[in-house]
Amino acid sequence: MQGMNSAPVTTGNSLIVSTFESSLSHQLAIVLVVLVVLVVAWNVWRGVQFRRAMAERRADPLDEARTQERPARLPEPTARRILRIGFGLIWLFDGLLQAQSSMPVGLTNQVIQPAASGSPSWVQHLVNSGVIIWNNHPIQAAVASVWIQVGIGVWLLVAPRGRWSRTGAMVSIGWGLVVWSFGEAFGAIFAPGLTILFGAPGGVVFYCIAGGLIALPERWWSRPRTGRSILLGSGIFLIGMGILQAWPGRGFWQGAVRGHQTGSLVAMVDSMSTTSQPSFLSSWVSSFGSFDASHGWGVNLFAVIALLGIGAAFCTGRRGPVRIAAWAACILCLADWVLIEDLGFLGGLGTDPNSMIPMALIFVAGYVALVQAPSTAEASTRDEETREPFGTRLRDNPGYALRSLAALAAAGVVLLGAAPMAFASTNPTASPIVTEASNGAPDVVDSPAPGFDLTDQNGRAVHLSDLRGKALAITFLDPVCTTDCPILGQEFRLADEALGSAASHTEFIAIVANPIYRSTFYTNAFDKAQGLNKLSNWLYLTGSVAELDKLWQVYGAEVTVSPAGAMVNHSDIAYVINPDGRIRYIMSADPGAATSTTKSSFAGLLDQQLTSVISS
């Protein structure tokens, strides 16, 4: 019957998982080959540079002395290095999390869409546009996310200075904004119940802030004004979050009182404690949940005072209060990360460590930038280094040349993920693997196709032998069906479009699957409603009940009429027949429940099989 051969696509679907892992392995091999090529290129270039330097030294013996007199380059500012290395490691960790086998199917349905469920309709619409792209191309999207984030992480780690470093920071901002809007629904800032304790305004916001700070000219980090500005912004943010946390009527002042609604924090902690995780972590989270259930008012009062106090201290910009506040903020972030956010990356679908660790890195970098002693001479020297020609730095600084080469490789890794995903996002035809995962792979056969003598939608007689020399796609449709059949008709139309010029060698055929409504009046009405009457290679065939019943049996299409005669159930099945009249593929054509996802995935699979029989 309808859908009898299909199964819902789950996170552990063996076809999806194996294809995802295979794609990752293949692209990893590409990455390794590129790295080998770059290493060889580096050694060749260094050999050329060494021979050139030796020749110049022999020509000018004083050159070596002048080289030794050059002043040593200043080290990277400590605060900037904290951000660059810290967020480089986080991006790298996030990329590895994206490699979890449950990501292709589970991320959108179990993470992204639930996160947007409480947001306004326009936010949900935006998120759903990204969800549709991901669900249509789950393998490409999941693999792209891995390589983009791994590439950004490596880029930040290997390029500490100059243009490469700033470019990597800007790339991290761009991808961070994509993740924040489509993946985090803007950190749920437009949804009710906004609180910093649950991760608002989204961990990726801090990735973007860090990227912006890393992209600043290095001379800015030699001034305490930069650290003071970071801390002032952090302080204002924490004060705002503290006021929001103290706002009455939002459920944070109550724990769990019998006969009353459970407080928001208790509900959040209880849900996190059920995540698949080590038992000791679950025990900690559960214990804190029980404590908050009994002392909800006191827990929230502590959170409000801590947020307001730390924020106020940051706003002073004075080293003493800021030092104490920075320690307090880190401790508070760590406690929230473990007891409320539950580390954020457990359960098989965690994509990042949530907001507390990135937030703490921003606070620490702001404090370090504040306490660094200002140096006008140092800032001036950094200006001179920034203006130094790129070619000169490559020639005179082998370390910089090596890091530039490594950054180039990291940029290549980012492109390795971004390019296929960008192409997939513009492709309205979903990946055939979506249908294969739901309905199973097509059965490969080689047997003569049963013949037929039927009438098309225009009243002309059609025999199977008349169609010899063309590839055929045959299915069974009910002309008065309003559920699966219109969708399957559109799948055939999309497959016809995807074939391009090869469509002239193909015939798409539907055979009536309704013993009651089987006249050409109904087949023509169906064609017009679905726009199939515009296809020159489309046939909707019908005949007597005896003729149709015979075909249903030989093609294995079960057709049953309900006792009241109100509806017809039939198998969703399709056949691909080669130009010699032999059946090559038998496919389950059930669109399934998630029609928004699978609407064009069957079309891609059908196009793939037709192309195969045409070219064979």
ZAFI-481257 format. One line per field, with one value per residue (C-alpha): residue number from 1; residue in one letter; x, y, z. Coordinates in Angstrom, 1 decimal, always signed. Example, Ala and Ser with C-alpha at 12.3 -4.5 7.8 and 13.67 -1.06 7.14 Angstrom:
BEGIN
k: c(1  2)
r: c(a  s)
px: c(+12.3  +13.7)
py: c(-4.5  -1.1)
pz: c(+7.8  +7.1)
This chain:
BEGIN
k: c(1  2  3  4  5  6  7  8  9  10  11  12  13  14  15  16  17  18  19  20  21  22  23  24  25  26  27  28  29  30  31  32  33  34  35  36  37  38  39  40  41  42  43  44  45  46  47  48  49  50  51  52  53  54  55  56  57  58  59  60  61  62  63  64  65  66  67  68  69  70  71  72  73  74  75  76  77  78  79  80  81  82  83  84  85  86  87  88  89  90  91  92  93  94  95  96  97  98  99  100  101  102  103  104  105  106  107  108  109  110  111  112  113  114  115  116  117  118  119  120  121  122  123  124  125  126  127  128  129  130  131  132  133  134  135  136  137  138  139  140  141  142  143  144  145  146  147  148  149  150  151  152  153  154  155  156  157  158  159  160  161  162  163  164  165  166  167  168  169  170  171  172  173  174  175  176  177  178  179  180  181  182  183  184  185  186  187  188  189  190  191  192  193  194  195  196  197  198  199  200  201  202  203  204  205  206  207  208  209  210  211  212  213  214  215  216  217  218  219  220  221  222  223  224  225  226  227  228  229  230  231  232  233  234  235  236  237  238  239  240  241  242  243  244  245  246  247  248  249  250  251  252  253  254  255  256  257  258  259  260  261  262  263  264  265  266  267  268  269  270  271  272  273  274  275  276  277  278  279  280  281  282  283  284  285  286  287  288  289  290  291  292  293  294  295  296  297  298  299  300  301  302  303  304  305  306  307  308  309  310  311  312  313  314  315  316  317  318  319  320  321  322  323  324  325  326  327  328  329  330  331  332  333  334  335  336  337  338  339  340  341  342  343  344  345  346  347  348  349  350  351  352  353  354  355  356  357  358  359  360  361  362  363  364  365  366  367  368  369  370  371  372  373  374  375  376  377  378  379  380  381  382  383  384  385  386  387  388  389  390  391  392  393  394  395  396  397  398  399  400  401  402  403  404  405  406  407  408  409  410  411  412  413  414  415  416  417  418  419  420  421  422  423  424  425  426  427  428  429  430  431  432  433  434  435  436  437  438  439  440  441  442  443  444  445  446  447  448  449  450  451  452  453  454  455  456  457  458  459  460  461  462  463  464  465  466  467  468  469  470  471  472  473  474  475  476  477  478  479  480  481  482  483  484  485  486  487  488  489  490  491  492  493  494  495  496  497  498  499  500  501  502  503  504  505  506  507  508  509  510  511  512  513  514  515  516  517  518  519  520  521  522  523  524  525  526  527  528  529  530  531  532  533  534  535  536  537  538  539  540  541  542  543  544  545  546  547  548  549  550  551  552  553  554  555  556  557  558  559  560  561  562  563  564  565  566  567  568  569  570  571  572  573  574  575  576  577  578  579  580  581  582  583  584  585  586  587  588  589  590  591  592  593  594  595  596  597  598  599  600  601  602  603  604  605  606  607  608  609  610  611  612  613  614  615  616)
r: c(m  q  g  m  n  s  a  p  v  t  t  g  n  s  l  i  v  s  t  f  e  s  s  l  s  h  q  l  a  i  v  l  v  v  l  v  v  l  v  v  a  w  n  v  w  r  g  v  q  f  r  r  a  m  a  e  r  r  a  d  p  l  d  e  a  r  t  q  e  r  p  a  r  l  p  e  p  t  a  r  r  i  l  r  i  g  f  g  l  i  w  l  f  d  g  l  l  q  a  q  s  s  m  p  v  g  l  t  n  q  v  i  q  p  a  a  s  g  s  p  s  w  v  q  h  l  v  n  s  g  v  i  i  w  n  n  h  p  i  q  a  a  v  a  s  v  w  i  q  v  g  i  g  v  w  l  l  v  a  p  r  g  r  w  s  r  t  g  a  m  v  s  i  g  w  g  l  v  v  w  s  f  g  e  a  f  g  a  i  f  a  p  g  l  t  i  l  f  g  a  p  g  g  v  v  f  y  c  i  a  g  g  l  i  a  l  p  e  r  w  w  s  r  p  r  t  g  r  s  i  l  l  g  s  g  i  f  l  i  g  m  g  i  l  q  a  w  p  g  r  g  f  w  q  g  a  v  r  g  h  q  t  g  s  l  v  a  m  v  d  s  m  s  t  t  s  q  p  s  f  l  s  s  w  v  s  s  f  g  s  f  d  a  s  h  g  w  g  v  n  l  f  a  v  i  a  l  l  g  i  g  a  a  f  c  t  g  r  r  g  p  v  r  i  a  a  w  a  a  c  i  l  c  l  a  d  w  v  l  i  e  d  l  g  f  l  g  g  l  g  t  d  p  n  s  m  i  p  m  a  l  i  f  v  a  g  y  v  a  l  v  q  a  p  s  t  a  e  a  s  t  r  d  e  e  t  r  e  p  f  g  t  r  l  r  d  n  p  g  y  a  l  r  s  l  a  a  l  a  a  a  g  v  v  l  l  g  a  a  p  m  a  f  a  s  t  n  p  t  a  s  p  i  v  t  e  a  s  n  g  a  p  d  v  v  d  s  p  a  p  g  f  d  l  t  d  q  n  g  r  a  v  h  l  s  d  l  r  g  k  a  l  a  i  t  f  l  d  p  v  c  t  t  d  c  p  i  l  g  q  e  f  r  l  a  d  e  a  l  g  s  a  a  s  h  t  e  f  i  a  i  v  a  n  p  i  y  r  s  t  f  y  t  n  a  f  d  k  a  q  g  l  n  k  l  s  n  w  l  y  l  t  g  s  v  a  e  l  d  k  l  w  q  v  y  g  a  e  v  t  v  s  p  a  g  a  m  v  n  h  s  d  i  a  y  v  i  n  p  d  g  r  i  r  y  i  m  s  a  d  p  g  a  a  t  s  t  t  k  s  s  f  a  g  l  l  d  q  q  l  t  s  v  i  s  s)
px: c(+0.0  +1.0  +4.3  +4.4  +8.1  +9.4  +10.9  +11.6  +15.2  +16.7  +20.0  +21.5  +20.4  +23.2  +23.2  +23.4  +26.1  +28.3  +28.0  +28.9  +31.9  +33.0  +32.8  +34.8  +37.5  +37.7  +38.0  +40.6  +42.7  +42.4  +43.6  +46.5  +47.6  +47.4  +49.5  +52.2  +52.3  +52.6  +55.4  +57.3  +56.7  +58.0  +61.2  +61.8  +61.2  +63.5  +66.2  +66.0  +66.0  +69.0  +71.0  +70.1  +71.1  +74.4  +75.1  +74.2  +76.4  +79.4  +78.8  +78.3  +80.1  +78.7  +75.1  +75.3  +76.3  +73.5  +71.1  +72.2  +71.8  +68.1  +65.9  +64.0  +60.3  +58.0  +56.0  +52.3  +50.3  +49.4  +45.7  +45.4  +47.2  +44.7  +41.8  +43.5  +44.6  +41.6  +39.0  +41.2  +41.0  +37.2  +36.6  +38.7  +36.8  +33.5  +34.5  +35.4  +32.0  +30.3  +31.9  +29.6  +27.6  +24.2  +24.8  +23.5  +20.0  +19.7  +21.0  +18.1  +15.3  +16.6  +18.7  +18.1  +14.3  +13.6  +15.9  +13.8  +10.4  +9.8  +11.0  +8.8  +7.5  +10.0  +12.9  +11.4  +11.0  +14.6  +15.8  +13.6  +15.1  +18.4  +16.9  +15.4  +18.9  +20.5  +17.8  +17.9  +21.7  +22.5  +25.8  +27.2  +26.0  +27.4  +30.7  +31.0  +30.4  +33.3  +35.8  +34.8  +35.2  +38.3  +39.8  +39.0  +40.4  +43.7  +43.8  +43.7  +46.2  +48.9  +48.7  +49.5  +50.4  +49.6  +47.2  +46.7  +45.7  +43.3  +41.8  +41.2  +39.5  +37.2  +36.3  +35.5  +33.1  +31.3  +30.8  +29.9  +27.1  +25.8  +25.7  +24.2  +21.3  +20.5  +21.8  +21.1  +18.0  +19.9  +20.7  +16.9  +17.2  +13.7  +12.2  +10.7  +12.7  +16.0  +18.7  +22.5  +22.4  +21.0  +23.5  +22.0  +22.7  +24.3  +27.8  +28.7  +28.2  +31.4  +33.2  +32.3  +33.3  +36.6  +37.1  +36.5  +39.1  +41.7  +41.2  +42.2  +45.6  +48.2  +49.1  +45.7  +46.7  +49.5  +47.1  +45.1  +42.2  +41.5  +41.2  +39.1  +36.7  +36.4  +35.6  +33.2  +31.2  +31.3  +30.2  +27.2  +26.2  +26.4  +24.4  +21.7  +21.6  +21.4  +18.4  +16.7  +17.5  +15.9  +12.7  +9.7  +7.2  +9.8  +10.0  +13.5  +12.6  +10.8  +12.0  +9.6  +6.7  +4.0  +0.9  +2.7  +4.5  +8.2  +10.6  +12.4  +15.9  +14.7  +13.0  +16.2  +18.5  +16.2  +16.1  +19.9  +20.4  +18.7  +21.3  +23.5  +26.7  +29.0  +27.1  +29.1  +28.1  +24.5  +24.7  +26.1  +23.5  +20.7  +21.9  +22.0  +18.5  +17.3  +19.0  +17.4  +14.0  +14.2  +16.0  +15.0  +14.7  +18.1  +19.8  +18.4  +19.2  +22.9  +22.9  +21.5  +23.9  +26.9  +26.0  +25.4  +28.5  +30.8  +29.4  +29.8  +33.4  +34.2  +32.7  +35.1  +38.1  +40.3  +42.8  +42.0  +38.2  +38.6  +41.1  +38.6  +35.7  +37.6  +38.3  +34.7  +33.4  +35.5  +34.3  +30.7  +31.1  +32.7  +29.9  +27.2  +28.9  +29.0  +25.8  +23.4  +24.7  +25.9  +29.1  +26.9  +28.5  +27.3  +24.5  +25.8  +24.3  +26.3  +27.9  +29.9  +30.7  +27.9  +28.5  +30.3  +33.9  +33.9  +32.5  +35.2  +37.9  +36.6  +36.7  +40.3  +41.5  +40.0  +41.7  +45.1  +44.9  +44.1  +47.0  +49.6  +51.8  +51.2  +54.2  +54.2  +57.5  +56.0  +52.9  +55.1  +57.3  +54.1  +53.0  +56.4  +56.0  +52.5  +53.7  +56.6  +56.1  +54.7  +57.5  +60.2  +58.7  +58.5  +62.2  +63.6  +61.5  +61.3  +58.9  +56.5  +56.7  +56.0  +53.0  +51.7  +51.9  +50.0  +47.4  +47.0  +46.4  +43.8  +42.0  +42.0  +40.3  +37.7  +37.0  +36.9  +33.9  +32.3  +32.4  +30.4  +27.9  +27.5  +26.8  +24.3  +22.4  +21.6  +20.4  +16.7  +16.9  +17.6  +20.3  +19.0  +20.4  +17.4  +15.0  +17.4  +17.7  +13.9  +12.8  +15.8  +18.1  +16.6  +16.5  +18.7  +17.1  +17.3  +14.0  +11.6  +9.0  +5.4  +3.7  +0.5  -2.2  -3.7  -5.0  -3.2  -4.8  -5.5  -7.4  -4.6  -3.7  -0.2  +1.6  +4.8  +6.4  +5.7  +8.1  +11.1  +14.3  +13.5  +14.2  +10.9  +10.0  +6.7  +4.6  +1.0  -1.1  -4.6  -6.0  -8.2  -5.6  -4.7  -1.8  +1.1  +0.2  +0.5  +3.8  +5.0  +3.8  +6.0  +8.9  +8.6  +8.4  +11.5  +13.3  +12.4  +13.9  +17.0  +17.6  +18.0  +18.6  +18.5  +14.8  +14.2  +15.3  +13.0  +9.2  +7.6  +4.5  +1.8  -0.8  -4.1  -4.3  -8.1  -10.7  -13.5  -12.1  -10.1  -11.5  -9.4  -11.5  -9.8  -6.3  -6.5  -7.7  -4.8  -2.3  -3.6  -3.6  +0.0  +1.3  +2.2  +0.2  +3.1  +5.5  +5.9  +7.2  +4.5  +1.8  -1.0  -2.4  -5.7  -7.9  -10.6  -10.7  -9.6  -6.6  -5.6  -6.0  -3.8  -1.0  -1.3  -0.7  +2.2  +3.9  +3.3  +1.2  -1.4  -4.6  -7.5  -10.7  -12.0  -15.4  -17.1  -15.5  -14.3  -10.5  -8.1  -4.9  -2.0  +1.6  +4.1  +6.4  +8.3  +10.1  +13.0  +13.0  +15.9  +15.5  +15.5  +12.4  +14.0  +13.3  +16.6  +15.5  +12.5  +12.2  +9.9  +8.4  +6.8  +7.3  +7.1  +5.9  +8.5  +7.4  +9.1  +12.4  +11.9  +9.9  +12.7  +15.1  +13.2  +13.5  +17.3  +17.3  +15.1  +17.2  +20.3  +18.8  +17.4  +20.8  +22.4  +20.2  +20.4  +24.2  +24.6)
py: c(+0.0  +3.6  +3.9  +0.2  -0.1  +3.1  +3.7  +7.0  +8.2  +8.0  +9.4  +5.9  +5.1  +2.8  +4.2  +7.8  +7.0  +4.9  +7.5  +10.3  +8.5  +7.5  +11.1  +12.3  +9.7  +10.6  +14.3  +13.6  +11.8  +14.9  +17.1  +14.8  +14.9  +18.6  +18.8  +16.5  +18.8  +21.9  +20.3  +19.4  +22.9  +24.4  +22.4  +23.3  +27.0  +26.9  +25.3  +28.0  +30.7  +29.1  +29.0  +32.5  +33.7  +32.0  +33.5  +37.0  +36.5  +35.6  +38.6  +40.9  +39.7  +42.6  +41.4  +38.8  +41.5  +43.8  +40.9  +40.2  +43.9  +43.9  +44.3  +41.2  +41.3  +41.9  +38.9  +38.7  +40.6  +38.2  +39.1  +38.6  +35.3  +34.1  +34.8  +33.4  +30.1  +29.7  +30.2  +28.3  +25.2  +25.7  +25.9  +22.8  +21.0  +22.1  +20.7  +17.3  +17.3  +17.8  +14.5  +12.6  +10.0  +11.4  +14.9  +14.4  +13.5  +14.4  +18.0  +19.7  +17.7  +17.4  +20.5  +23.3  +23.2  +22.8  +25.7  +27.9  +26.7  +29.5  +32.3  +34.5  +33.2  +35.2  +33.6  +30.1  +30.8  +31.8  +28.8  +26.5  +27.7  +26.5  +23.3  +22.5  +22.9  +20.7  +18.0  +17.9  +17.5  +16.0  +14.4  +17.5  +19.8  +17.7  +17.1  +20.8  +21.8  +19.5  +20.9  +24.6  +24.6  +22.4  +24.7  +27.9  +26.4  +25.4  +28.7  +30.7  +28.4  +28.5  +32.1  +34.3  +37.5  +39.7  +39.4  +35.7  +35.9  +38.8  +37.0  +33.9  +36.0  +37.5  +34.1  +33.0  +36.0  +35.1  +31.5  +32.3  +34.6  +31.8  +29.4  +32.0  +32.8  +29.5  +27.1  +28.9  +30.9  +34.1  +32.5  +32.5  +36.3  +36.8  +33.9  +34.1  +33.0  +34.6  +34.1  +34.0  +30.9  +28.8  +30.2  +33.4  +35.2  +32.1  +30.8  +31.7  +35.4  +35.3  +33.5  +36.5  +39.0  +37.2  +37.2  +40.9  +41.5  +39.2  +41.2  +44.5  +46.0  +44.7  +48.2  +48.4  +45.6  +47.7  +50.2  +49.6  +51.3  +48.1  +46.0  +48.7  +48.8  +45.0  +45.0  +47.9  +46.1  +42.9  +44.8  +46.4  +43.0  +41.3  +44.1  +43.8  +40.0  +40.5  +42.9  +40.4  +37.6  +39.6  +40.5  +39.0  +36.6  +34.8  +31.7  +32.1  +33.1  +29.8  +26.3  +23.4  +23.9  +21.2  +22.4  +25.1  +25.3  +24.2  +27.1  +27.6  +26.8  +23.6  +22.5  +23.2  +21.4  +18.4  +18.1  +18.3  +15.6  +13.1  +13.6  +10.6  +11.3  +9.9  +9.0  +11.4  +14.4  +13.3  +13.1  +16.6  +18.1  +16.2  +17.3  +20.9  +20.6  +19.2  +22.1  +24.7  +23.0  +23.7  +27.0  +28.6  +32.1  +32.0  +30.6  +33.3  +36.0  +34.8  +34.8  +38.3  +39.7  +38.0  +39.3  +42.8  +42.9  +41.5  +43.7  +46.8  +45.9  +45.5  +48.9  +50.6  +49.7  +49.7  +46.9  +45.9  +45.4  +44.0  +41.3  +40.1  +40.3  +38.3  +35.5  +35.6  +35.6  +32.6  +30.6  +31.5  +30.5  +27.2  +26.4  +27.3  +25.3  +22.1  +22.3  +24.1  +23.8  +20.3  +21.0  +21.5  +18.9  +15.6  +13.3  +12.7  +15.8  +18.5  +20.9  +23.2  +23.7  +26.4  +29.9  +29.9  +29.0  +31.4  +34.1  +33.5  +33.7  +37.2  +38.3  +37.0  +38.6  +41.9  +41.8  +40.8  +43.6  +46.1  +45.2  +45.2  +48.3  +50.9  +51.5  +54.1  +52.8  +49.3  +50.4  +52.3  +49.3  +47.2  +49.8  +49.4  +45.6  +45.8  +48.0  +45.7  +44.3  +40.8  +39.6  +40.9  +39.1  +35.9  +36.2  +37.3  +35.3  +31.5  +31.0  +33.5  +31.9  +28.5  +29.8  +31.5  +28.2  +26.5  +29.2  +28.7  +25.0  +25.8  +28.1  +25.3  +23.0  +25.7  +25.8  +22.1  +22.2  +25.5  +25.0  +21.8  +23.1  +26.4  +24.4  +22.1  +25.0  +26.3  +22.9  +22.5  +18.7  +16.9  +14.2  +10.8  +9.4  +10.9  +8.6  +5.6  +6.1  +6.2  +3.6  +1.5  +1.3  +0.3  -3.4  -4.2  -6.8  -7.8  -9.3  -8.6  -5.9  -7.2  -5.8  -3.7  -2.4  +0.7  +4.2  +7.4  +10.6  +11.7  +8.5  +7.1  +3.4  +2.7  -0.6  -1.3  -2.4  +1.2  +2.6  +0.4  +2.4  +4.7  +4.4  +4.2  +5.3  +3.6  +4.1  +3.7  +6.8  +7.4  +10.4  +11.5  +11.1  +14.3  +13.0  +10.9  +10.8  +14.5  +14.5  +11.5  +13.2  +16.2  +13.9  +12.6  +16.1  +17.2  +14.1  +15.0  +18.5  +17.1  +14.8  +17.8  +16.8  +13.1  +13.5  +13.1  +9.5  +8.9  +8.3  +8.9  +6.7  +6.5  +3.7  +4.3  +2.8  +3.2  +0.8  +3.4  +6.7  +5.6  +7.5  +9.9  +12.7  +12.1  +11.5  +14.7  +16.6  +15.2  +16.2  +19.7  +20.2  +19.0  +20.7  +17.3  +18.1  +20.4  +17.5  +16.0  +12.7  +12.1  +9.4  +8.7  +5.3  +3.7  +0.8  -1.6  -2.9  -6.3  -4.9  -2.7  -5.5  -7.8  -5.1  -4.4  -8.1  -8.6  -5.4  -6.1  -3.0  -3.8  -1.8  -2.1  -0.1  +0.7  -0.9  +2.5  +3.2  +6.5  +6.0  +3.7  +2.4  +1.3  +0.5  +3.4  +1.7  +2.7  +0.8  +1.8  -0.1  +0.1  +0.9  -2.9  -3.3  -5.0  -4.0  -2.8  -1.1  -1.5  +1.4  +2.2  +5.6  +6.4  +10.1  +9.4  +11.8  +14.5  +15.6  +19.0  +17.1  +14.3  +16.1  +16.1  +13.4  +10.7  +12.8  +12.8  +9.0  +8.4  +10.7  +8.8  +5.4  +6.6  +8.2  +4.8  +2.8  +5.4  +5.4  +1.6)
pz: c(+0.0  +0.0  +1.9  +2.6  +1.4  +3.1  +6.5  +8.2  +7.9  +11.3  +12.6  +12.5  +9.0  +7.7  +4.2  +5.3  +8.0  +5.6  +2.8  +5.2  +6.6  +3.1  +1.9  +4.9  +4.2  +0.5  +1.3  +4.0  +1.4  -0.8  +2.1  +2.8  -0.8  -0.9  +2.3  +0.7  -2.4  -0.2  +1.9  -1.3  -2.7  +0.6  +0.5  -3.1  -2.4  +0.6  -1.4  -4.0  -1.3  +0.4  -2.9  -3.7  -0.2  -0.5  -3.9  -2.5  +0.5  -1.6  -3.8  -0.7  +2.4  +4.4  +3.8  +6.7  +9.1  +8.1  +8.5  +12.0  +12.8  +12.0  +15.1  +16.3  +15.5  +18.4  +19.7  +19.1  +21.8  +24.5  +24.6  +20.8  +21.1  +23.8  +21.4  +18.3  +19.9  +22.1  +19.4  +16.9  +19.2  +19.7  +15.9  +15.4  +18.2  +16.7  +13.3  +14.9  +16.6  +13.2  +12.2  +14.5  +12.5  +13.7  +12.1  +8.6  +9.6  +13.3  +13.4  +11.6  +13.2  +16.7  +17.2  +14.7  +14.3  +18.1  +18.8  +16.5  +17.6  +20.1  +17.8  +15.6  +12.3  +10.3  +12.2  +11.7  +8.0  +7.7  +9.6  +7.6  +4.4  +5.6  +7.0  +3.6  +1.9  +4.6  +4.4  +0.6  +0.6  +4.1  +3.1  +1.4  +4.2  +7.0  +5.3  +4.4  +8.1  +9.2  +6.8  +7.0  +10.8  +10.9  +8.2  +10.2  +13.4  +11.7  +9.9  +13.2  +14.8  +12.1  +11.0  +14.0  +12.1  +9.1  +6.3  +6.5  +10.2  +9.6  +6.6  +8.7  +11.4  +8.8  +7.4  +10.9  +11.3  +8.0  +8.8  +12.4  +11.2  +9.0  +11.9  +14.3  +12.0  +10.4  +13.0  +16.3  +15.2  +16.3  +19.7  +20.5  +21.3  +19.8  +21.7  +25.2  +28.2  +27.0  +29.6  +29.7  +31.8  +28.9  +26.4  +25.1  +22.8  +21.3  +21.6  +17.9  +18.7  +20.8  +17.9  +15.7  +18.3  +18.7  +14.9  +14.9  +17.6  +16.0  +12.7  +14.4  +13.6  +16.0  +17.2  +18.8  +21.2  +22.6  +24.1  +27.3  +25.6  +23.7  +26.8  +28.5  +25.5  +25.5  +29.3  +29.0  +26.3  +28.4  +31.5  +29.7  +28.3  +31.8  +33.4  +30.7  +31.2  +35.0  +34.7  +32.4  +34.8  +37.6  +35.6  +37.4  +35.8  +33.6  +35.8  +37.2  +40.7  +41.5  +41.9  +41.9  +44.3  +44.6  +42.8  +40.9  +37.6  +37.7  +37.4  +34.0  +35.4  +37.0  +33.8  +31.8  +34.2  +34.4  +30.6  +30.4  +33.0  +30.7  +28.0  +27.2  +29.2  +31.9  +35.1  +37.3  +35.1  +35.1  +38.9  +39.2  +37.0  +38.7  +42.2  +41.1  +39.6  +43.0  +44.8  +42.5  +42.9  +46.6  +46.6  +43.2  +44.6  +46.2  +43.2  +40.9  +43.4  +43.4  +39.6  +39.4  +42.0  +40.3  +36.8  +38.0  +40.2  +37.6  +34.9  +37.1  +37.9  +34.2  +33.4  +35.9  +33.8  +36.9  +37.2  +40.8  +40.5  +36.9  +38.2  +40.8  +38.4  +35.7  +38.2  +39.4  +35.8  +34.8  +37.9  +37.2  +33.5  +34.4  +37.0  +34.5  +31.7  +33.8  +35.9  +33.5  +30.0  +30.7  +28.7  +25.6  +23.3  +24.7  +23.5  +19.9  +18.4  +20.3  +17.8  +20.2  +23.9  +24.1  +25.2  +28.5  +27.4  +24.5  +26.8  +29.4  +26.7  +25.7  +29.4  +29.9  +26.7  +27.8  +31.2  +29.7  +27.1  +29.9  +32.2  +29.4  +29.8  +27.0  +24.7  +22.0  +20.6  +20.4  +18.6  +16.1  +15.5  +14.9  +12.3  +10.5  +10.6  +9.2  +6.3  +5.5  +2.0  +1.8  -0.5  +1.9  +4.8  +2.8  +1.8  +5.1  +7.5  +6.8  +9.7  +8.3  +4.9  +6.4  +8.4  +5.2  +3.4  +6.2  +6.2  +2.4  +3.1  +5.8  +3.3  +0.9  +3.5  +4.0  +0.3  +0.1  +2.3  +1.2  -2.6  -2.8  -0.3  -2.2  -5.3  -3.6  -2.1  -5.6  -6.8  -6.3  -6.9  -3.7  -3.4  -4.4  -1.2  +0.7  -1.2  -1.0  +2.8  +3.1  +0.5  +0.0  -3.0  -6.3  -7.1  -10.0  -12.4  -16.0  -17.2  -20.1  -19.3  -19.5  -22.5  -22.6  -24.9  -23.4  -24.3  -23.5  -22.2  -25.7  -26.7  -28.8  -28.5  -27.0  -27.1  -25.3  -28.5  -29.9  -27.4  -28.2  -28.5  -25.6  -21.9  -19.9  -16.4  -15.4  -12.3  -11.1  -10.2  -9.1  -11.1  -8.2  -5.5  -3.6  -1.4  -2.8  -6.5  -7.2  -5.5  -7.5  -10.7  -9.9  -9.2  -12.8  -14.1  -12.2  -13.5  -17.0  -16.5  -15.0  -18.0  -20.3  -23.9  -22.9  -22.2  -25.9  -25.5  -22.6  -22.0  -18.7  -18.2  -15.5  -15.5  -13.9  -10.4  -9.8  -11.2  -10.7  -11.9  -14.9  -17.9  -20.0  -18.4  -15.1  -16.5  -18.4  -15.3  -13.3  -16.0  -16.2  -12.5  -12.2  -15.4  -16.9  -20.0  -21.1  -21.3  -24.8  -23.4  -20.8  -21.2  -18.7  -19.8  -19.0  -20.2  -19.1  -15.6  -16.8  -18.7  -15.8  -13.2  -15.3  -15.4  -11.7  -11.1  -13.4  -12.3  -8.6  -8.0  -5.3  -5.8  -3.3  -3.0  +0.5  +1.3  +1.0  -2.3  -1.1  -1.7  -3.4  -1.8  -4.1  -4.0  -4.7  -7.2  -10.3  -13.0  -15.2  -18.6  -21.0  -24.7  -25.5  -23.4  -20.4  -16.7  -15.2  -11.9  -9.6  -7.2  -4.2  -5.1  -1.7  -1.1  +2.7  +5.4  +5.0  +1.5  +1.9  +2.2  -0.2  -2.9  -5.4  -4.0  -5.9  -9.1  -8.7  -8.1  -11.1  -13.3  -12.2  -13.1  -16.5  -17.4  -16.6  -18.9  -21.7  -21.7  -21.3)
